[in-house]
Amino acid sequence: MNMVSELRTEVFKTKATTVSPVTVTGYDGHFEFKGLEPIQYKLQVSANGYTTNSRQITVIAGQSVTGDITMRR
């Protein structure tokens, strides 16, 4: 498995056009957003040389959300 050296990760509110924070990960792909309001979001990841991918996530107050997303060349 090839590791991505830099991954751009964004979350978008699904019921509004406002873009929420952006974060950049290291080679291991871990990232974290703090202080998101408890609603549904679209998580979008992109990196040079890979196709952009996204998935829906639901943030629940006081809980962490974890999951995997695959990047393809």
Backbone bond lengths (Angstrom), bond angles and torsions (degrees), N, CA, C in turn:
res aa  C-N    CA-C-N  psi(-1)  N-CA   C-N-CA  omega(-1)  CA-C   N-CA-C  phi
1 M - - - 1.444 - - 1.521 108.75 -
2 N 1.321 116.87 130.61 1.456 122.16 176.24 1.519 109.97 -84.79
3 M 1.313 116.71 139.32 1.457 121.02 178.30 1.523 108.65 -97.90
4 V 1.310 116.57 138.78 1.459 122.41 177.52 1.516 107.87 -81.69
5 S 1.332 117.24 130.21 1.459 119.21 -176.31 1.525 112.49 -75.04
6 E 1.315 118.44 -30.32 1.462 120.62 177.90 1.517 108.76 -149.07
7 L 1.308 116.28 126.02 1.454 122.93 -175.46 1.515 109.09 -121.88
8 R 1.323 117.07 126.52 1.468 121.84 178.39 1.520 107.43 -93.19
9 T 1.313 116.79 127.00 1.452 122.23 -176.36 1.519 109.37 -125.63
10 E 1.332 117.07 129.85 1.457 122.47 -179.00 1.521 109.82 -131.97
11 V 1.306 116.71 151.79 1.458 121.18 170.15 1.520 108.74 -122.02
12 F 1.312 115.84 139.90 1.459 122.67 179.87 1.516 108.60 -122.91
13 K 1.321 117.52 135.67 1.455 120.78 172.86 1.519 107.37 -64.86
14 T 1.321 117.67 133.52 1.462 119.93 -175.73 1.522 112.98 -78.55
15 K 1.321 118.65 -19.61 1.462 120.98 -177.31 1.520 112.65 -110.20
16 A 1.324 116.84 15.46 1.464 120.87 178.53 1.523 108.58 -149.84
17 T 1.298 117.65 165.73 1.463 120.66 -179.68 1.520 112.60 -95.14
18 T 1.322 117.32 -0.75 1.460 120.68 -179.47 1.523 110.62 -70.94
19 V 1.322 116.20 131.27 1.457 120.97 177.74 1.524 108.31 -86.51
20 S 1.302 116.20 132.82 1.462 122.13 176.80 1.528 109.22 -88.77
21 P 1.318 117.91 -171.76 1.469 121.66 -172.56 1.530 114.72 -59.29
22 V 1.338 113.78 159.53 1.458 123.22 175.13 1.515 107.02 -118.02
23 T 1.334 117.46 143.20 1.455 121.48 174.98 1.515 108.96 -136.68
24 V 1.310 117.08 156.54 1.460 122.81 176.83 1.511 107.42 -118.39
25 T 1.341 116.71 135.91 1.452 121.17 -179.05 1.517 110.60 -101.33
26 G 1.315 115.41 168.66 1.455 122.16 171.64 1.518 110.11 -89.75
27 Y 1.321 117.47 -166.87 1.459 121.74 -176.53 1.523 113.44 -63.94
28 D 1.325 118.36 -23.88 1.463 120.49 -176.92 1.522 113.32 -82.59
29 G 1.338 118.04 -10.75 1.457 121.37 174.56 1.511 116.18 84.06
30 H 1.320 119.18 -0.82 1.458 120.44 179.40 1.525 110.56 -74.90
31 F 1.324 115.33 140.38 1.463 120.65 177.69 1.515 109.03 -148.75
32 E 1.332 115.60 164.90 1.461 120.62 -177.72 1.520 109.72 -152.29
33 F 1.314 115.51 136.04 1.461 122.62 170.84 1.520 106.52 -116.07
34 K 1.309 117.45 132.69 1.459 121.26 178.26 1.516 109.38 -113.29
35 G 1.326 116.15 149.43 1.448 121.39 173.18 1.515 115.57 77.70
36 L 1.333 118.20 20.07 1.460 119.89 176.37 1.523 109.68 -75.76
37 E 1.321 116.00 140.30 1.457 118.04 177.19 1.526 109.79 -72.09
38 P 1.341 117.53 151.83 1.465 121.29 -175.48 1.528 112.73 -76.56
39 I 1.335 115.30 87.79 1.467 123.11 176.71 1.529 107.81 -145.95
40 Q 1.322 116.63 -176.09 1.460 121.09 176.56 1.530 109.82 -88.36
41 Y 1.345 115.90 139.55 1.451 123.00 -179.49 1.519 110.60 -129.06
42 K 1.329 115.16 159.64 1.457 122.44 168.02 1.519 106.03 -102.87
43 L 1.318 117.27 119.17 1.465 123.16 176.95 1.522 107.02 -93.78
44 Q 1.325 117.50 124.45 1.464 121.64 -178.29 1.514 109.33 -124.44
45 V 1.336 116.70 131.14 1.460 121.47 178.97 1.522 109.25 -121.66
46 S 1.335 115.70 144.22 1.460 121.05 178.36 1.519 109.82 -149.13
47 A 1.330 115.16 152.19 1.460 121.95 176.90 1.518 108.02 -155.06
48 N 1.332 116.82 149.07 1.466 120.86 178.15 1.522 110.10 -56.89
49 G 1.341 116.63 131.15 1.454 121.19 178.36 1.516 114.55 86.61
50 Y 1.337 118.01 -0.78 1.463 122.75 -179.24 1.521 109.53 -124.93
51 T 1.335 116.47 154.71 1.457 119.60 174.76 1.521 109.25 -76.89
52 T 1.316 116.01 145.40 1.461 121.42 176.73 1.529 107.88 -70.47
53 N 1.319 116.70 139.61 1.457 121.70 179.65 1.526 108.53 -132.26
54 S 1.325 116.60 154.53 1.465 120.18 179.38 1.521 110.60 -147.24
55 R 1.329 114.88 163.81 1.459 121.87 175.07 1.516 108.85 -155.67
56 Q 1.312 116.26 158.00 1.461 122.03 177.10 1.526 108.73 -85.46
57 I 1.326 116.35 138.68 1.462 121.51 172.99 1.519 108.42 -133.27
58 T 1.313 116.33 149.81 1.453 121.70 176.17 1.518 108.45 -116.95
59 V 1.316 116.13 122.51 1.459 121.92 178.19 1.518 108.29 -92.78
60 I 1.330 115.88 126.94 1.462 122.91 178.47 1.527 107.35 -112.23
61 A 1.322 116.56 132.14 1.466 121.63 -177.59 1.525 111.38 -52.04
62 G 1.333 115.94 130.69 1.456 121.96 175.88 1.517 114.91 79.47
63 Q 1.341 118.55 4.67 1.463 121.37 -178.74 1.522 110.46 -123.14
64 S 1.332 115.03 153.58 1.469 121.31 173.87 1.519 108.83 -94.06
65 V 1.315 116.16 148.14 1.459 122.08 175.94 1.518 107.24 -114.88
66 T 1.319 117.27 128.38 1.457 121.59 177.09 1.520 109.30 -126.24
67 G 1.320 116.50 157.13 1.451 120.71 177.54 1.518 110.57 175.37
68 D 1.312 114.54 169.24 1.460 121.48 179.90 1.522 109.24 -109.98
69 I 1.325 115.45 150.53 1.453 122.25 172.34 1.521 107.52 -141.30
70 T 1.319 117.18 133.79 1.450 122.62 -173.70 1.514 111.14 -95.78
71 M 1.327 115.63 137.19 1.462 121.99 176.17 1.530 107.49 -107.21
72 R 1.337 116.82 133.34 1.463 122.02 179.39 1.519 109.93 -119.73
73 R 1.326 115.42 144.77 1.469 121.44 176.89 1.499 110.87 -77.19
